[in-house]
Amino acid sequence: MTTAITEALAQLENAASAVAAIEWASADAKVTLEAVVQLRAAQSMLDATLVGIAGNLAATKKVEAAGWASAKDFLTAATGGHKGAGPGLVRLAKRLASLPSTAAALREGRITQAKADVIAAKIVTLPRCETTRGKAEVLLLEHAVNLDASELADTWPSVLVEIDPDGDLIGSVLNLKQRDRSAYQERRITFGETRFGGAWMKYESTREEIELVKATLTPLSAPVASDPGACGGDATADDFREKQGTCPDFQCDHDGRDTREHGARMADALAEACRRLQAANVLPESHGATPRLVVTTSLEALKAALVVEQQPHLQWVIEKEIGGLFADGKPLSAAAIRRMACDAEIIPIVLGSESEVLDVGRTKRLVTPGQWTALVHRDRHCAFPGCRRQPIACDAHHVVSWVEGGPTSLDNLVLLCRKHHTMIHETPWKVRINPKDGRPDFLPPPATNGPRPWVRDRPPDLLVA
């Protein structure tokens, strides 16, 4: 059997090499168009084979025996696709196991893998009734003959009407529980990377759980208002440069309103909810410790990115440079690392000249509960001028960076919400603890109309309701 497989794969490779060597520019138009159709059919057959192999690898221990953690990891690496490519193959293989007609159509080259994905994804949402799922599969395969994958997905509502014209099975209130079960079975969170250097997360679940998440995040996503001009701009100025001032947000109106759109506020709320959960010390342990972020960096890299006192205007440029790496190799700016180091559990990892790990130190909680209580008592809320974000939504920021050896003491800490904590680290804004009364002062960057004095939040008894 092994010899037959090896010979078949060798013949396939030779045939593919011969096709790849064809000079299509000189080929007849009819032949070229027919070639596309034939190549698509051949690709579908190969995709069916790959899906079948994925199912076999997931059901056996073949990849584990070869040293891989899972079939999904191996398939992602071997196929060279995006993150999630391996899990996608395994998922499709599992679904096609109960959809023999769709599997046969893919194997025979009558449909593409994209169409097979659409059919399988739609049918799996139906109640577990073989008759109903069988009818839906037949209709979708019929539509797939003349439609592309996107158009095929758009026909799903009409397919539902045809297999259940009265809505007795799918659309009635009596079957909401069954529909919820189908949604629950398909729940998942997937991650990927954006073309802008960030990442995305997609969350699919039941309506009940989605509403729970929305209800939890909505209070945390409330707009954060501040005094007009607290951002460093002047809404009343006529000249654009004077209006922009030192505000780092080019979309800002400088009138104190939160510039984040609803989606951005919800995203910030999710991150904030996770930080609160992590700080509550209720998360399950992993390898004897609560889950934490691990970043590999060097003291030299962090210090090199610190702002030179004589060049404050370069701060936002310098701090965008890579300062370290997450455990999976993704880069992180030095500014982000220092922001994380303000109030987090730090695991010092000492690297040698060849990047070998020389020593891994113990974690250290930088801000103690007692210090946090004293900090909240002093600052009451985010100390940035005009901000009223409550302490539960704030971090303890080191005035003199922890990287520079700044002490973890009340006279070196200030309470900042996530928005203004980020601003202090990523823009030329500065903060100090006034030695006369031990309260924080803030220094805006140099404006176009000259230097500006240190400012601070108004005393609580002068706040306007």
C-alpha positions in Angstrom: 0.0 0.0 0.0 2.8 2.4 0.9 4.5 1.8 -2.5 1.2 2.5 -4.4 0.7 5.8 -2.5 4.3 6.8 -3.2 4.0 6.0 -6.9 0.7 7.9 -7.2 2.1 11.0 -5.5 5.1 10.9 -7.7 2.9 10.7 -10.8 0.8 13.6 -9.5 3.9 15.7 -8.9 5.2 15.0 -12.4 1.8 15.9 -13.9 1.6 19.1 -11.9 5.1 20.0 -13.0 4.2 19.5 -16.6 1.1 21.7 -16.4 3.1 24.4 -14.5 5.6 24.5 -17.4 3.0 25.3 -20.0 3.3 28.8 -21.7 -0.3 29.9 -21.4 0.4 33.2 -23.3 0.7 31.3 -26.5 -2.2 28.9 -25.8 -5.5 29.0 -27.7 -8.3 30.9 -25.9 -10.7 28.0 -25.8 -8.0 25.7 -24.4 -7.0 28.2 -21.8 -10.6 28.6 -20.5 -11.1 24.9 -20.5 -7.9 24.5 -18.6 -9.2 26.7 -15.8 -12.3 24.5 -15.4 -10.2 21.3 -15.4 -7.7 22.7 -13.0 -10.5 23.8 -10.7 -11.9 20.2 -10.8 -8.5 18.7 -10.1 -8.0 21.2 -7.3 -11.3 20.1 -5.7 -10.3 16.5 -5.9 -7.0 17.3 -4.2 -8.8 19.3 -1.6 -11.1 16.4 -0.9 -8.0 14.2 -0.4 -6.5 16.7 1.9 -9.7 17.0 3.9 -9.9 13.2 4.1 -6.3 13.0 5.4 -7.0 15.7 7.9 -9.9 13.7 9.3 -7.7 10.6 9.5 -4.9 12.5 11.3 -7.4 14.0 13.8 -8.8 10.5 14.6 -5.4 8.8 15.0 -2.1 9.5 16.8 0.0 9.7 13.7 1.1 13.4 14.1 1.7 12.9 17.9 4.0 10.0 17.1 6.0 12.3 14.8 6.4 14.9 17.6 3.5 17.3 16.7 1.2 18.6 19.4 -1.9 18.1 17.4 -3.2 17.3 13.9 -4.4 21.0 13.6 -0.9 22.3 14.3 0.7 20.0 11.8 -1.8 20.8 9.1 -1.5 24.6 9.6 2.3 24.3 9.3 2.4 21.8 6.5 -0.2 23.6 4.3 1.4 27.0 4.9 -1.9 28.7 5.3 -3.2 31.3 7.8 -3.6 30.5 11.5 -6.8 28.4 11.7 -6.2 26.6 8.4 -5.5 23.3 10.1 -8.5 23.5 12.4 -10.6 24.5 9.4 -9.6 21.3 7.6 -10.3 19.1 10.6 -13.7 20.8 11.2 -14.7 20.3 7.5 -13.7 16.7 7.7 -15.8 16.1 10.7 -18.8 17.7 9.1 -18.5 16.0 5.8 -18.5 12.6 7.6 -22.3 13.1 8.0 -22.8 14.7 4.5 -21.8 11.9 2.1 -23.3 13.6 -1.0 -21.4 16.8 -0.4 -18.2 14.8 0.3 -18.7 12.9 -3.0 -19.3 16.1 -5.0 -16.0 17.5 -3.7 -14.2 14.3 -4.3 -15.5 14.1 -7.9 -14.5 17.7 -8.6 -18.2 19.0 -9.0 -17.9 21.6 -6.2 -15.1 23.5 -4.6 -13.9 23.3 -1.0 -15.3 26.8 -0.5 -18.8 25.6 -1.5 -18.4 22.5 0.6 -17.6 24.7 3.6 -20.7 26.8 3.0 -23.0 23.7 2.7 -21.5 22.1 5.8 -21.6 25.3 7.9 -25.3 25.9 7.0 -26.5 22.4 7.5 -24.9 22.0 10.9 -27.1 24.8 12.2 -30.2 22.7 11.6 -31.8 20.4 14.2 -30.3 16.9 14.2 -32.9 15.4 11.9 -31.5 13.3 9.0 -34.5 13.9 6.8 -34.4 17.7 7.2 -30.6 17.9 6.8 -30.8 15.5 3.8 -33.3 17.8 2.0 -31.2 20.8 2.7 -28.1 19.1 1.4 -29.8 18.1 -1.9 -31.1 21.7 -2.5 -27.7 23.3 -1.7 -25.9 20.9 -4.0 -28.3 21.8 -6.8 -27.8 25.5 -6.3 -24.0 25.0 -6.1 -23.9 24.0 -9.8 -24.3 27.5 -11.1 -23.5 29.7 -8.1 -20.2 30.8 -6.5 -19.7 30.2 -2.8 -21.0 33.7 -1.7 -24.1 33.4 -3.8 -24.6 29.9 -2.5 -24.6 31.2 1.1 -27.2 33.8 0.1 -29.6 31.1 -1.0 -29.9 29.7 2.6 -33.1 31.6 3.5 -34.9 30.2 0.4 -33.6 26.7 1.2 -35.1 27.0 4.7 -38.5 28.1 3.2 -38.5 25.1 0.8 -37.7 22.5 3.4 -39.9 24.0 6.1 -42.5 26.2 4.3 -44.7 26.5 7.4 -41.9 27.3 9.8 -43.0 24.4 12.0 -39.6 22.9 12.4 -37.2 25.9 12.3 -39.0 29.2 12.8 -41.5 28.5 15.5 -41.1 29.5 19.1 -41.5 25.8 20.1 -38.1 25.1 18.4 -36.1 27.9 19.9 -34.6 25.5 22.4 -33.4 23.3 19.5 -32.0 26.3 17.6 -30.2 27.4 20.7 -28.7 23.9 20.9 -27.4 24.2 17.4 -25.9 27.6 18.1 -24.3 26.2 21.2 -22.7 23.4 19.3 -21.2 25.9 16.9 -19.9 28.3 19.6 -16.3 29.3 19.1 -13.7 32.1 19.4 -11.2 32.4 16.6 -8.3 34.7 16.2 -6.3 36.1 13.3 -4.0 38.9 12.3 -5.0 42.2 10.6 -3.1 43.8 7.7 -2.4 46.8 10.0 -0.2 44.8 12.4 -2.9 44.1 14.9 -5.1 41.1 15.5 -8.8 40.2 15.3 -11.1 38.0 17.4 -14.4 36.5 16.2 -16.9 35.2 18.8 -19.8 33.0 17.8 -22.2 31.7 20.4 -25.9 31.5 21.5 -28.0 34.6 21.7 -28.2 34.2 25.4 -24.4 34.2 25.9 -23.9 37.1 23.4 -26.5 39.1 25.3 -24.7 38.3 28.6 -21.4 39.6 27.1 -23.1 42.7 25.8 -24.8 43.4 29.1 -21.4 43.0 30.9 -19.4 45.2 28.5 -21.9 48.0 28.0 -21.4 49.7 31.4 -17.6 49.4 30.9 -17.9 51.0 27.5 -19.4 54.3 28.6 -17.8 57.4 27.1 -15.1 59.0 29.2 -15.6 62.8 29.2 -13.0 65.3 30.3 -12.6 69.1 30.4 -12.4 70.9 27.0 -8.8 71.2 26.1 -7.6 68.6 28.6 -6.4 66.5 25.6 -3.9 69.3 24.7 -6.0 70.9 21.9 -8.1 74.1 21.7 -11.5 73.8 20.1 -11.9 77.6 20.0 -8.7 78.2 17.9 -9.0 79.1 14.3 -5.6 77.9 13.1 -5.5 74.1 12.6 -2.1 73.8 14.3 -3.2 75.8 17.3 -6.5 73.8 17.4 -4.6 70.5 17.3 -2.1 71.7 19.9 -0.5 68.7 21.5 -3.5 66.4 21.3 -2.3 63.1 19.8 -5.8 62.2 18.3 -6.3 63.8 14.9 -10.0 62.9 15.1 -10.5 64.8 18.3 -12.7 67.9 18.5 -10.9 69.0 21.7 -14.2 69.6 23.4 -13.8 67.0 26.1 -16.0 64.3 24.4 -14.7 60.8 24.1 -13.6 60.3 20.5 -13.9 56.5 20.5 -16.7 55.1 18.4 -19.0 52.5 20.0 -17.1 49.5 18.6 -13.8 50.8 19.9 -15.3 51.4 23.4 -16.7 47.9 23.4 -13.3 46.5 22.5 -11.7 48.5 25.3 -14.4 47.3 27.6 -13.6 43.7 26.8 -9.9 44.2 27.6 -10.7 46.0 30.8 -13.1 43.2 31.9 -10.2 40.7 31.3 -7.8 42.8 33.4 -10.3 43.0 36.2 -10.9 39.2 36.1 -7.1 38.6 36.1 -6.7 41.0 39.1 -9.5 39.2 41.0 -7.2 36.2 41.5 -10.1 33.8 40.6 -8.7 32.4 37.4 -7.7 28.7 37.3 -4.0 28.0 37.7 -1.8 26.8 34.9 1.5 25.1 35.8 0.9 26.2 39.4 0.3 29.9 38.7 -2.5 32.2 37.5 -2.4 33.0 33.8 -0.2 35.9 32.9 1.4 37.5 29.9 5.0 36.7 29.3 7.2 39.1 27.3 10.8 38.6 26.4 12.9 41.7 26.3 16.1 43.2 27.6 16.8 46.1 29.9 19.0 47.7 27.2 16.1 47.6 24.7 13.7 49.3 27.2 16.3 52.0 28.2 17.2 52.7 24.6 13.6 53.5 23.9 13.2 56.0 26.8 12.8 59.6 25.8 15.8 61.7 25.7 15.1 64.8 27.9 16.5 67.1 25.2 14.3 65.6 22.5 10.7 65.2 23.9 9.3 65.7 20.4 10.7 62.3 19.4 9.0 60.4 22.2 6.1 59.1 20.1 8.4 58.0 17.3 11.0 56.3 19.6 8.5 54.4 21.6 7.0 52.8 18.5 10.1 50.7 18.0 10.0 47.0 18.9 11.0 46.5 22.5 10.2 42.8 23.0 8.3 39.7 21.9 5.3 37.8 23.2 5.7 34.1 23.9 4.5 33.3 20.3 7.0 35.6 18.7 4.7 38.6 18.0 6.5 41.9 18.5 5.6 44.5 21.1 6.7 48.1 21.4 8.8 49.3 24.3 6.1 51.7 25.3 3.6 48.9 25.7 6.0 46.8 27.8 6.6 49.7 30.2 2.9 50.3 30.4 2.3 46.7 31.3 5.1 46.9 33.8 3.4 49.7 35.8 1.0 47.4 37.6 1.5 43.7 36.7 3.2 40.5 37.7 6.6 40.6 36.1 8.7 37.5 35.3 12.3 38.7 34.7 13.9 36.5 32.0 17.7 37.2 31.7 19.1 36.5 28.2 22.7 36.0 27.3 24.6 37.4 24.3 23.2 34.6 22.0 19.7 35.1 23.3 19.9 32.0 25.5 17.9 32.0 28.7 20.3 32.4 31.6 17.8 32.8 34.4 14.1 33.1 35.0 13.2 35.0 38.2 10.1 34.8 40.4 7.1 37.0 39.7 6.8 40.2 41.7 3.6 42.1 42.4 4.7 45.7 41.9 1.8 47.4 43.6 0.6 46.0 46.9 -3.0 46.1 48.1 -2.1 48.6 50.8 -0.4 50.9 48.3 -3.4 50.6 46.0 -5.7 51.6 48.8 -3.6 54.7 49.7 -3.3 55.6 46.0 -7.1 55.5 45.6 -7.6 57.5 48.7 -5.2 60.2 47.4 -6.3 60.5 43.7 -9.9 59.3 44.1 -10.2 58.7 40.3 -8.1 59.0 37.2 -5.8 62.0 38.0 -5.5 63.2 34.4 -7.0 66.7 34.2 -10.7 66.6 33.7 -11.1 62.8 33.8 -13.4 61.1 36.3 -12.8 57.4 35.5 -13.3 55.5 38.7 -10.4 53.6 40.4 -11.7 50.2 39.3 -11.0 51.2 35.7 -7.6 52.6 36.4 -3.9 51.4 36.6 -1.1 52.4 39.0 1.4 54.3 36.8 5.0 54.7 37.8 6.1 58.3 37.4 9.7 57.3 37.2 9.6 54.1 35.1 10.1 50.7 36.8 12.7 50.1 34.0 14.7 53.1 35.3 14.6 51.8 38.8 11.6 53.9 40.0 10.4 52.8 43.4 7.0 51.3 44.0 5.9 53.9 46.5 3.1 56.4 46.8 5.3 59.3 45.9 6.1 57.6 42.6 2.6 56.4 41.7 -0.4 58.0 40.0 -3.9 56.7 39.2 -4.6 56.7 35.5 -7.4 55.2 33.4 -6.4 53.0 30.5 -6.9 55.9 27.9 -4.7 58.4 29.8 -2.3 55.7 30.9 -1.7 55.0 27.2 -1.4 58.7 26.5 1.3 59.2 29.1 3.3 56.4 27.7 2.9 57.1 24.0 2.8 60.9 23.8 5.0 63.7 25.1 2.7 64.4 28.1 4.6 64.2 31.4 3.5 63.6 35.0 5.2 64.3 38.3 4.4 64.2 42.0 4.5 67.7 43.4 6.9 67.7 46.4 4.9 70.3 48.2 1.6 68.4 48.6 2.3 65.0 47.2 -0.3 65.2 44.4 0.2 64.6 40.7 0.8 67.4 38.2 0.7 67.1 34.4 2.8 68.9 31.8 1.4 69.1 28.3 3.8 69.0 25.4 5.1 72.3 24.0 2.3 73.9 22.0 2.6 76.1 19.0 1.9 79.2 21.1 4.8 78.5 23.5 5.4 76.4 26.7 2.5 75.5 29.0 2.7 75.3 32.8 2.1 72.2 34.8 -1.6 71.5 35.4 -3.6 69.3 37.7 -7.1 68.1 38.3 -9.4 70.5 40.1 -10.0 69.9 43.8 -13.0 67.7 44.5 -14.9 70.4 46.3 -14.8 72.6 43.1 -16.2 69.9 40.8 -19.2 70.9 38.7 -22.0 68.3 38.8 
